[in-house]
Amino acid sequence: MRKPLVAGNWKMNGSIDSIKTLLAGIKAGLDSVSNADLAVCAPAIYIPLVQAELDGSGIGWGAQDVSIHASGAYTGEIASSMLQDYGCQYVIVGHSERRTYHKESDELVADKVEVARKAGLTPIFCIGETLEQREGGITEQVCARQIDALINKYGVEALADGVIAYEPVWAIGTGKTASPEQAQEVHAFIRGRVAAKSSEIGDKLRILYGGSMKPGNAAELMAKPDIDGGLIGGAALKAEDFLGICQAG
């Protein structure tokens, strides 16, 4: 049985005061969460603060991106070893905003997944289609291409300890949400794609839904057999909402 994971992606939001308040609220409500792993992925500059606030709490933390390089003249980049220094357990890789705004290719994203995995970090490997691609009927082709870029280069073992987040790009920050049936259909396809290479890895792979999950729809989404939690954006910035989603796990 796969234990749900609810991971907050704060994106470029937060301040010292707001983060302290948010984390205090989440910690205060932890007793209400019985069946989910929790994690928050913060802007890099706040990771030391998050570590200090969450150390020993049972809540994991991580980053929103990682460099493929170990060190060197790569201004603005952050190496996996730097994330390790601050106790990160997770790193989001290939988020649609990185793919869109920073032109990250499927191959680059695959390289980042492997770098994270080799460093002992759990990559949250994001895949998903745009509205144009969904309306064009090529959702499965897009997801397959993104998954295959990783498996073809590094083998299905690259997902042995990882997490996939399916994010229908058209449902991020728009208020639109894929119906539980639409989400389940894609999640089942993703699991099947991985299981075709390794049934063991496919069975234990956690696949999160990353398209505007909220307290009001979390239970219905996570009741589906192949939805193992959520990658949460806006709702992760409010302790009450984040806990509400975690309670649905």
C-alpha positions as CSV (number, residue, x, y, z in Angstrom):
1,M,0.0,0.0,0.0
2,R,1.5,3.4,-1.1
3,K,1.4,6.0,1.7
4,P,0.2,9.4,0.3
5,L,2.6,12.2,0.0
6,V,1.4,15.8,0.1
7,A,4.2,18.2,-0.9
8,G,3.8,22.0,-0.9
9,N,5.4,24.0,-3.7
10,W,5.7,27.5,-2.4
11,K,7.1,28.8,-5.7
12,M,8.4,32.3,-5.4
13,N,6.4,33.2,-2.3
14,G,7.2,33.8,1.4
15,S,9.1,35.9,3.8
16,I,10.9,35.2,7.1
17,D,7.8,36.1,9.1
18,S,5.2,34.5,6.9
19,I,7.2,31.2,6.7
20,K,7.6,31.0,10.5
21,T,3.8,31.6,10.9
22,L,2.9,29.0,8.2
23,L,5.2,26.3,9.6
24,A,4.0,26.9,13.1
25,G,0.5,26.5,12.0
26,I,1.3,23.3,10.1
27,K,3.1,21.8,13.1
28,A,0.3,22.7,15.4
29,G,-2.1,20.7,13.3
30,L,0.0,17.7,12.7
31,D,-1.9,15.5,15.1
32,S,-4.9,15.8,12.7
33,V,-2.9,14.0,10.0
34,S,-2.7,10.3,10.3
35,N,-2.1,8.8,6.9
36,A,0.2,11.0,4.8
37,D,3.8,12.1,4.5
38,L,4.2,15.9,4.5
39,A,6.9,18.0,2.8
40,V,7.4,21.6,1.8
41,C,9.6,22.8,-1.0
42,A,10.8,26.3,-0.4
43,P,12.6,29.0,-2.3
44,A,16.3,28.2,-1.9
45,I,17.2,31.2,0.2
46,Y,14.7,30.1,2.8
47,I,15.7,26.4,3.1
48,P,18.0,27.1,6.1
49,L,15.1,28.7,7.9
50,V,12.8,25.8,7.0
51,Q,15.4,23.3,8.3
52,A,15.6,25.2,11.6
53,E,11.8,25.3,12.0
54,L,11.1,21.7,10.9
55,D,14.0,19.7,12.2
56,G,12.7,16.8,14.3
57,S,9.0,17.6,13.4
58,G,8.5,14.7,11.0
59,I,7.8,17.0,8.1
60,G,10.2,16.8,5.2
61,W,11.5,19.7,3.2
62,G,13.2,20.3,-0.1
63,A,14.0,22.6,-3.0
64,Q,12.2,23.6,-6.2
65,D,15.1,22.9,-8.6
66,V,18.7,21.5,-8.7
67,S,21.6,22.0,-11.1
68,I,23.0,19.1,-13.1
69,H,26.5,20.4,-12.2
70,A,28.3,19.4,-9.1
71,S,30.1,22.8,-8.8
72,G,31.8,25.4,-10.8
73,A,31.1,28.6,-12.8
74,Y,27.4,28.4,-13.0
75,T,26.1,31.6,-11.5
76,G,22.8,31.4,-9.8
77,E,22.7,27.5,-9.8
78,I,22.4,25.3,-6.7
79,A,24.2,22.0,-6.5
80,S,22.7,18.8,-5.0
81,S,25.4,18.8,-2.3
82,M,24.3,22.3,-1.2
83,L,20.8,20.9,-0.7
84,Q,22.2,18.0,1.2
85,D,24.0,20.4,3.5
86,Y,20.6,21.7,4.7
87,G,19.0,18.4,5.1
88,C,16.8,18.5,2.0
89,Q,15.0,15.2,1.3
90,Y,13.1,16.3,-1.8
91,V,13.6,18.4,-4.9
92,I,11.0,19.3,-7.5
93,V,12.4,18.6,-11.0
94,G,10.9,19.7,-14.3
95,H,8.0,21.7,-13.1
96,S,5.9,23.1,-15.9
97,E,7.0,26.6,-15.0
98,R,10.7,25.6,-15.4
99,R,9.9,23.9,-18.6
100,T,8.0,26.9,-20.0
101,Y,9.8,29.9,-18.6
102,H,13.3,28.5,-18.5
103,K,13.0,26.3,-21.6
104,E,14.0,23.1,-19.8
105,S,14.0,20.2,-22.2
106,D,12.9,16.6,-21.5
107,E,16.6,15.6,-21.6
108,L,17.7,18.3,-19.1
109,V,14.9,17.3,-16.8
110,A,16.0,13.7,-17.0
111,D,19.5,14.6,-16.1
112,K,18.3,16.6,-13.1
113,V,16.3,13.6,-11.9
114,E,19.4,11.4,-12.0
115,V,21.6,14.0,-10.3
116,A,19.0,14.3,-7.5
117,R,18.7,10.5,-7.1
118,K,22.5,10.0,-7.0
119,A,22.7,12.6,-4.2
120,G,20.1,10.7,-2.1
121,L,17.4,13.2,-2.7
122,T,13.9,12.2,-3.7
123,P,13.1,13.8,-7.1
124,I,9.5,14.9,-7.6
125,F,9.5,14.5,-11.3
126,C,6.9,16.7,-12.9
127,I,5.1,15.8,-16.2
128,G,1.9,17.0,-17.9
129,E,0.2,18.5,-20.9
130,T,-0.9,22.0,-21.9
131,L,-4.5,22.9,-22.7
132,E,-3.7,22.8,-26.4
133,Q,-2.2,19.4,-26.1
134,R,-5.2,18.0,-24.1
135,E,-7.7,19.5,-26.6
136,G,-5.6,17.9,-29.3
137,G,-6.0,14.5,-27.8
138,I,-2.3,13.9,-27.2
139,T,-2.1,13.9,-23.4
140,E,-0.8,10.4,-23.2
141,Q,1.8,11.0,-26.0
142,V,3.1,14.0,-24.1
143,C,3.4,12.2,-20.8
144,A,4.9,9.2,-22.5
145,R,7.6,11.4,-24.1
146,Q,8.5,13.0,-20.9
147,I,8.7,9.7,-19.0
148,D,10.6,7.9,-21.8
149,A,13.2,10.7,-21.9
150,L,14.2,9.6,-18.4
151,I,13.8,5.8,-18.7
152,N,15.6,5.6,-22.1
153,K,18.6,7.4,-20.7
154,Y,18.9,6.1,-17.2
155,G,16.6,3.1,-17.0
156,V,13.4,2.5,-15.1
157,E,15.6,2.3,-12.0
158,A,15.8,6.1,-12.1
159,L,12.2,6.0,-10.7
160,A,12.9,3.3,-8.0
161,D,12.8,5.8,-5.2
162,G,11.3,8.7,-6.9
163,V,7.9,10.4,-7.2
164,I,6.1,11.5,-10.3
165,A,3.8,14.5,-10.2
166,Y,1.2,14.7,-12.9
167,E,0.4,18.4,-13.5
168,P,-2.1,19.2,-16.2
169,V,-0.6,22.6,-17.0
170,W,-4.1,24.0,-17.9
171,A,-5.2,23.4,-14.3
172,I,-2.3,25.2,-12.5
173,G,-3.3,28.5,-11.0
174,T,-6.3,28.8,-13.2
175,G,-8.9,27.4,-10.7
176,K,-9.6,24.6,-13.2
177,T,-9.1,21.1,-12.0
178,A,-9.1,17.8,-13.9
179,S,-12.1,15.8,-12.7
180,P,-11.1,12.8,-10.5
181,E,-11.9,10.5,-13.4
182,Q,-9.7,12.5,-15.8
183,A,-6.8,12.6,-13.3
184,Q,-7.2,8.9,-12.6
185,E,-7.1,8.0,-16.3
186,V,-3.7,9.8,-16.7
187,H,-2.3,8.5,-13.5
188,A,-3.2,4.9,-14.5
189,F,-1.5,5.5,-17.9
190,I,1.6,6.8,-16.2
191,R,1.8,3.8,-13.8
192,G,1.3,1.4,-16.7
193,R,4.0,3.1,-18.7
194,V,6.5,2.5,-15.8
195,A,5.2,-0.9,-14.9
196,A,5.7,-2.1,-18.5
197,K,9.5,-1.8,-17.7
198,S,9.2,-2.9,-14.0
199,S,6.1,-4.0,-12.3
200,E,7.7,-3.7,-8.9
201,I,8.8,-0.1,-9.5
202,G,5.4,0.7,-11.1
203,D,3.5,-0.7,-8.1
204,K,5.4,1.2,-5.5
205,L,5.8,4.5,-7.4
206,R,3.9,7.4,-5.8
207,I,2.1,9.5,-8.4
208,L,0.9,12.9,-7.2
209,Y,-1.7,15.1,-8.7
210,G,-0.5,18.6,-9.2
211,G,-3.4,20.6,-10.6
212,S,-5.1,22.9,-8.1
213,M,-5.8,20.4,-5.4
214,K,-7.7,22.0,-2.5
215,P,-9.3,20.8,0.7
216,G,-12.6,20.6,-1.0
217,N,-11.5,18.2,-3.8
218,A,-8.6,16.4,-2.2
219,A,-10.5,13.4,-0.7
220,E,-12.3,12.6,-3.9
221,L,-9.0,12.8,-5.9
222,M,-7.0,10.8,-3.5
223,A,-9.7,8.1,-3.3
224,K,-8.8,7.1,-6.8
225,P,-6.5,4.0,-6.9
226,D,-3.6,5.6,-8.7
227,I,-3.6,9.1,-7.1
228,D,-1.1,9.0,-4.2
229,G,-1.2,12.5,-2.9
230,G,-0.6,16.0,-4.3
231,L,1.9,18.6,-5.3
232,I,0.2,21.6,-3.9
233,G,0.7,25.2,-5.0
234,G,-1.5,28.1,-3.7
235,A,-3.2,26.0,-1.0
236,A,0.2,25.2,0.5
237,L,0.6,28.8,1.6
238,K,-2.2,28.6,4.2
239,A,-1.7,26.1,7.1
240,E,-5.4,25.4,7.3
241,D,-5.7,24.5,3.6
242,F,-2.5,22.5,3.5
243,L,-3.6,20.5,6.6
244,G,-7.0,20.0,5.1
245,I,-5.5,18.4,2.1
246,C,-3.2,16.3,4.2
247,Q,-6.1,15.0,6.3
248,A,-7.7,13.7,3.1
249,G,-4.8,11.4,2.5
